[in-house]
Amino acid sequence: MLDESRDDLVWKIKNLIQRLCFSSVDIIFVSSKKEVVPYAQRLGLPKDRIRFLPFHTNITKPRMVSGSGSYILSAGGLEEILPH
C-alpha cells in the first residue's frame, strides 16, 4: 500500500530508497488491478514488471524450502483482511 506522496526531504529520501531497492526486483505482485499503474509510477518501473495476483492462498502451513536462492516478499495491511 502506497502512502501519499509528499514534498518534504524525508519522504523524498524514502522514495529514493524504495526505487533503489525495487530496481533489482524482477516482478512485483499487487492484490488490486488499480495498484499496477501507481506502483509503476512511484517506483519508476515499467508496468510489465508489476502484476496483479488475486489475494488467495491454499497454503495452510507456510515454511521455508531450499531452492535456487530466490525470495518472495509479501506485505500488506491487516485492516484489509480483518472485519471492521
Backbone bond lengths (Angstrom), bond angles and torsions (degrees), N, CA, C in turn:
res aa  C-N    CA-C-N  psi(-1)  N-CA   C-N-CA  omega(-1)  CA-C   N-CA-C  phi
1 M - - - 1.434 - - 1.529 108.32 -
2 L 1.287 115.11 127.66 1.458 119.66 -178.31 1.523 111.06 -88.15
3 D 1.304 115.22 140.29 1.453 119.83 173.48 1.526 108.82 -82.78
4 E 1.307 116.14 168.19 1.458 120.53 177.22 1.523 109.41 -68.84
5 S 1.310 116.90 136.63 1.463 119.16 177.27 1.525 108.94 -70.23
6 R 1.321 114.13 147.13 1.461 120.47 -179.49 1.522 109.05 -131.47
7 D 1.305 115.88 171.88 1.453 121.19 -177.34 1.525 113.31 -102.69
8 D 1.338 117.09 -0.11 1.464 118.36 -175.85 1.530 111.59 -82.53
9 L 1.323 115.40 161.44 1.463 122.24 -175.34 1.529 112.74 -62.51
10 V 1.325 117.54 -40.84 1.472 120.61 -178.89 1.530 110.29 -60.12
11 W 1.341 116.81 -45.17 1.461 119.82 -179.75 1.534 110.86 -65.42
12 K 1.325 117.77 -39.59 1.459 120.98 179.67 1.528 111.21 -63.97
13 I 1.321 116.89 -38.35 1.468 120.52 176.65 1.523 110.04 -66.42
14 K 1.327 116.40 -43.00 1.469 121.20 177.45 1.523 110.40 -57.78
15 N 1.333 116.71 -46.32 1.462 120.56 -179.38 1.519 111.66 -64.51
16 L 1.311 117.83 -37.84 1.461 121.54 176.88 1.530 110.60 -62.38
17 I 1.322 116.55 -43.88 1.472 120.90 178.09 1.524 110.03 -63.07
18 Q 1.339 117.78 -43.02 1.466 120.76 177.44 1.530 110.73 -58.79
19 R 1.316 117.08 -46.69 1.468 120.82 -179.93 1.529 111.67 -60.99
20 L 1.328 115.86 -42.37 1.466 119.46 178.75 1.524 111.29 -64.46
21 C 1.313 116.73 -45.40 1.470 120.71 -178.53 1.528 111.69 -63.89
22 F 1.331 117.03 -45.31 1.451 120.16 -176.10 1.524 113.81 -81.92
23 S 1.329 118.72 -9.02 1.462 120.76 -179.28 1.529 112.21 -64.73
24 S 1.333 117.77 -24.08 1.463 120.52 -179.47 1.527 112.97 -98.25
25 V 1.326 117.54 2.10 1.461 121.93 179.60 1.527 108.74 -82.37
26 D 1.328 116.47 133.75 1.465 120.38 -179.56 1.524 112.63 -73.03
27 I 1.333 116.40 -47.27 1.466 121.19 -177.53 1.519 108.76 -142.12
28 I 1.308 115.84 137.18 1.461 122.29 173.57 1.523 106.66 -113.82
29 F 1.320 116.43 126.73 1.463 120.88 177.39 1.520 109.00 -98.22
30 V 1.326 115.42 136.35 1.459 121.50 175.56 1.520 108.15 -121.65
31 S 1.334 116.49 157.22 1.459 120.05 -174.90 1.527 113.30 -97.55
32 S 1.332 117.17 8.11 1.457 121.52 177.52 1.527 108.81 -143.56
33 K 1.325 116.16 136.11 1.460 120.10 178.16 1.527 111.29 -60.92
34 K 1.318 116.30 -28.78 1.468 121.17 -178.97 1.526 112.30 -71.52
35 E 1.328 118.18 -11.73 1.463 121.03 -178.82 1.526 113.47 -87.99
36 V 1.325 118.18 -15.38 1.469 121.35 -174.37 1.533 111.41 -58.43
37 V 1.313 117.49 -55.54 1.469 120.87 -176.56 1.530 111.72 -65.45
38 P 1.350 119.92 -48.45 1.468 118.30 178.94 1.528 113.83 -59.19
39 Y 1.333 118.28 -39.39 1.463 120.32 177.79 1.525 110.75 -65.86
40 A 1.323 117.14 -42.74 1.468 120.37 179.30 1.525 110.35 -60.46
41 Q 1.323 116.62 -44.76 1.463 120.16 -179.97 1.519 111.02 -65.94
42 R 1.323 117.46 -46.23 1.472 120.95 -176.83 1.517 111.37 -62.96
43 L 1.343 116.29 -40.59 1.462 120.20 -174.82 1.519 113.27 -93.52
44 G 1.334 117.73 -2.75 1.459 121.03 179.40 1.514 112.63 65.80
45 L 1.337 115.89 38.14 1.469 121.45 -177.64 1.518 110.40 -116.90
46 P 1.337 117.58 154.74 1.461 119.52 173.69 1.533 110.00 -67.33
47 K 1.336 116.36 147.62 1.471 120.82 -177.98 1.526 112.97 -59.21
48 D 1.335 118.13 -28.45 1.470 119.41 -177.34 1.530 112.88 -71.61
49 R 1.328 118.18 -8.39 1.466 120.67 175.92 1.527 111.88 -90.78
50 I 1.333 115.95 -3.71 1.454 121.17 179.43 1.522 107.80 -120.52
51 R 1.316 115.16 123.23 1.467 119.58 -173.03 1.520 111.39 -128.08
52 F 1.314 114.18 143.51 1.460 121.75 176.73 1.523 109.35 -78.72
53 L 1.308 116.32 132.10 1.464 122.98 175.02 1.517 106.80 -134.04
54 P 1.340 117.65 114.72 1.471 118.95 -178.90 1.531 111.01 -54.80
55 F 1.311 115.18 142.16 1.461 121.59 -178.62 1.518 109.11 -74.50
56 H 1.305 116.29 97.43 1.457 121.52 -179.86 1.524 108.43 -159.44
57 T 1.290 115.87 147.10 1.454 120.07 173.78 1.513 109.81 -154.22
58 N 1.301 115.27 150.78 1.455 119.92 171.73 1.530 109.41 -119.94
59 I 1.325 115.03 18.70 1.463 120.40 178.68 1.523 107.46 -80.81
60 T 1.328 116.18 115.59 1.459 120.00 -178.39 1.516 112.66 -97.55
61 K 1.331 117.20 -23.18 1.461 121.54 179.82 1.528 109.68 -132.94
62 P 1.343 117.35 81.79 1.470 118.88 179.73 1.525 110.91 -61.50
63 R 1.324 116.69 142.53 1.463 120.78 179.14 1.512 109.32 -158.02
64 M 1.309 116.00 158.91 1.461 122.03 175.36 1.522 108.32 -80.09
65 V 1.306 116.58 139.80 1.456 121.31 176.04 1.521 108.46 -127.19
66 S 1.304 116.37 149.12 1.464 118.84 177.63 1.520 108.63 -75.98
67 G 1.307 115.18 150.67 1.457 117.92 -177.52 1.506 111.53 -172.53
68 S 1.297 115.14 -144.03 1.460 121.80 -172.19 1.526 113.60 -84.78
69 G 1.298 117.97 4.09 1.453 119.43 -177.60 1.517 112.74 89.54
70 S 1.330 117.69 9.69 1.460 121.38 176.81 1.520 109.37 -80.66
71 Y 1.304 115.85 153.68 1.447 121.24 -179.38 1.520 109.99 -128.58
72 I 1.317 115.83 151.79 1.450 122.17 174.91 1.514 107.49 -124.40
73 L 1.322 116.90 130.79 1.455 122.11 174.70 1.515 107.45 -116.21
74 S 1.310 116.35 126.37 1.452 121.39 176.29 1.515 107.49 -124.79
75 A 1.322 116.81 126.66 1.460 120.04 -178.26 1.519 109.38 -141.38
76 G 1.291 115.18 154.94 1.454 119.34 178.57 1.507 110.27 -179.03
77 G 1.310 115.26 179.92 1.452 120.56 -178.84 1.507 111.48 -100.87
78 L 1.309 116.62 136.27 1.457 120.92 178.70 1.518 112.59 -64.33
79 E 1.314 117.01 -27.87 1.461 118.92 -178.18 1.531 112.47 -62.08
80 E 1.320 117.39 -17.44 1.462 119.75 179.61 1.517 112.20 -82.67
81 I 1.338 118.59 -20.36 1.450 119.35 -176.58 1.516 113.31 -113.52
82 L 1.324 117.56 -14.93 1.451 120.59 179.25 1.516 109.87 -92.90
83 P 1.334 117.71 143.10 1.466 119.54 178.20 1.532 110.64 -67.29
84 H 1.314 116.67 148.51 1.477 121.43 -179.78 1.507 110.53 -84.51
